[in-house]
Amino acid sequence: MSLNTCNSSKTESGNMAITAVALQDHISRSLLHSLSLSDPVRERLGARGTGQRPRQRNGHINGKPQQSQSQRSLEGREYVLDPVPPPLTLAQKLGLVEAPERRLSEAEWEQVKWRSIQEGDSAQPCVICREEFRLQPQVLISCSHVFHKACLRAFECYSGRKCCPMCRREQYETRVIHEGARIYRQKCVVRIQAWWRGCIARRWYRNVRRTVPPKDKRLRQQFFETKLQEMSDSLVQACHTDTEAFLSDIEHSVAQSRLVFRELEPAGCTEARPENWEQIEEQAVQRETRDCPICLTSLWPEEPRRGTRRGREPRRVLLLSCSHLFHQPCLEAFELFCPETRPTCPLCRAAYSKRLL
């Protein structure tokens, strides 16, 4: 009986010793782990000891954002953001202290992501900052809610605890995903394709409007008027548009034609014979000319009425060999202004001889 009592007391004392050692080990590991996570001086000393430069603030060097090789390798793939948990202590293995929850496996993360996609969280704005995800880092937590990585970190610092802003679940896991970036790129591609297709359609429609006449009468008339205007404009642009040279060529051609006509005129043609003046007068009467072609006033002045004073003397009338009639002062003034040595009739441009009526 005494032997059994002694064995049981030894067993109990051994169990208590193991329990004390396990608890002491758990407390020491917990303190060391918390100190290693919250000591910035240790991080700086470690970085200097390894010969590495301290990381610049906000990842900027000389005003330009820099990415490390690890960040570039992680870009484009999904990964768990939480650090790897430490191994279980002896107290947790013995059940003296509650062990942490088991981390989600890859299949469980796929189920959480699928549930988030079904709810359409990535297509909606971030519930913290109310802005779209676009190409900014996005995190998925184990309760299937998504946020900006910077927004979730700021919320945790502000609240002082780790709980979901939506469902208030505590001690969640976070995983970096790129679903919001994929949706944003898809929207950009759709917008670019829509713009390009609209540009092609508008170009095709403008070409159709230029080549195919419409069925409406009014629009059809406008279509052919526009076509005719375009053809005339193209002809004008194809022609030589030097107006001064064109007018000088015309003047030169007219002068050459006058010289040719003067050479072909027979001698004495400007002097009409006396027997021909009667025929010329008959032709002038048949013309029934009443106004002077130069001053556009009456050739034959009206007789003054009784009791009215006479005005100035009437102007005399000249009959040309070409059967045209003019006022004598008007024709003389025309001859003064005519640059040619031999004046011609103002109407028919023929050489003449004149006679007073």
Secondary structure as the mmCIF struct_conf table of DSSP 4:
data_model
#
loop_
_struct_conf.conf_type_id
_struct_conf.id
_struct_conf.beg_label_comp_id
_struct_conf.beg_label_asym_id
_struct_conf.beg_label_seq_id
_struct_conf.end_label_comp_id
_struct_conf.end_label_asym_id
_struct_conf.end_label_seq_id
HELX_RH_AL_P HELX_RH_AL_P1 SER A 2 LEU A 37
BEND BEND1 SER A 38 SER A 38
HELX_RH_AL_P HELX_RH_AL_P2 PRO A 40 GLY A 49
TURN_TY1_P TURN_TY1_P1 THR A 50 GLY A 51
HELX_LH_PP_P HELX_LH_PP_P1 GLN A 52 GLN A 56
HELX_RH_3T_P HELX_RH_3T_P1 ARG A 57 GLY A 59
STRN STRN1 HIS A 60 ILE A 61
TURN_TY1_P TURN_TY1_P2 ASN A 62 GLY A 63
STRN STRN2 LYS A 64 PRO A 65
HELX_RH_AL_P HELX_RH_AL_P3 GLN A 69 LEU A 74
TURN_TY1_P TURN_TY1_P3 GLU A 75 GLY A 76
BEND BEND2 ARG A 77 ARG A 77
STRN STRN3 TYR A 79 VAL A 80
BEND BEND3 ASP A 82 ASP A 82
HELX_LH_PP_P HELX_LH_PP_P2 PRO A 83 THR A 89
HELX_RH_AL_P HELX_RH_AL_P4 LEU A 90 LEU A 94
TURN_TY1_P TURN_TY1_P4 GLY A 95 GLY A 95
BEND BEND4 LEU A 96 VAL A 97
HELX_LH_PP_P HELX_LH_PP_P3 GLU A 98 LEU A 104
HELX_RH_AL_P HELX_RH_AL_P5 GLU A 106 GLU A 119
TURN_TY1_P TURN_TY1_P5 GLY A 120 ALA A 123
BEND BEND5 GLN A 124 GLN A 124
HELX_LH_PP_P HELX_LH_PP_P4 PRO A 125 CYS A 126
TURN_TY1_P TURN_TY1_P6 VAL A 127 CYS A 129
TURN_TY1_P TURN_TY1_P7 ARG A 134 LEU A 135
BEND BEND6 GLN A 136 GLN A 136
STRN STRN4 GLN A 138 ILE A 141
TURN_TY1_P TURN_TY1_P8 SER A 142 CYS A 143
BEND BEND7 SER A 144 SER A 144
STRN STRN5 VAL A 146 HIS A 148
HELX_RH_AL_P HELX_RH_AL_P6 LYS A 149 SER A 159
BEND BEND8 GLY A 160 ARG A 161
STRN STRN6 CYS A 163 CYS A 163
TURN_TY1_P TURN_TY1_P9 PRO A 165 CYS A 167
STRN STRN7 GLU A 170 GLU A 170
BEND BEND9 GLN A 171 GLN A 171
STRN STRN8 THR A 174 ILE A 177
HELX_RH_AL_P HELX_RH_AL_P7 GLU A 179 THR A 211
BEND BEND10 VAL A 212 VAL A 212
HELX_LH_PP_P HELX_LH_PP_P5 PRO A 213 PRO A 214
BEND BEND11 LYS A 215 ASP A 216
HELX_RH_AL_P HELX_RH_AL_P8 LYS A 217 ALA A 238
BEND BEND12 CYS A 239 CYS A 239
HELX_RH_AL_P HELX_RH_AL_P9 THR A 243 LEU A 264
BEND BEND13 GLU A 265 GLU A 265
HELX_LH_PP_P HELX_LH_PP_P6 PRO A 266 PRO A 266
TURN_TY1_P TURN_TY1_P10 ALA A 267 THR A 270
BEND BEND14 GLU A 271 GLU A 271
HELX_RH_AL_P HELX_RH_AL_P10 PRO A 274 ARG A 287
TURN_TY1_P TURN_TY1_P11 GLU A 288 GLU A 288
STRN STRN9 ASP A 291 ASP A 291
TURN_TY1_P TURN_TY1_P12 PRO A 293 CYS A 295
BEND BEND15 THR A 297 THR A 297
STRN STRN10 SER A 298 SER A 298
BEND BEND16 LEU A 299 TRP A 300
HELX_LH_PP_P HELX_LH_PP_P7 PRO A 301 ARG A 305
TURN_TY1_P TURN_TY1_P13 ARG A 306 GLY A 307
BEND BEND17 ARG A 312 ARG A 312
HELX_LH_PP_P HELX_LH_PP_P8 GLU A 313 ARG A 316
STRN STRN11 VAL A 317 LEU A 320
TURN_TY1_P TURN_TY1_P14 SER A 321 CYS A 322
BEND BEND18 SER A 323 SER A 323
STRN STRN12 LEU A 325 HIS A 327
HELX_RH_AL_P HELX_RH_AL_P11 GLN A 328 PHE A 337
BEND BEND19 GLU A 340 ARG A 342
TURN_TY1_P TURN_TY1_P15 PRO A 346 CYS A 348
STRN STRN13 LYS A 354 LEU A 356
#
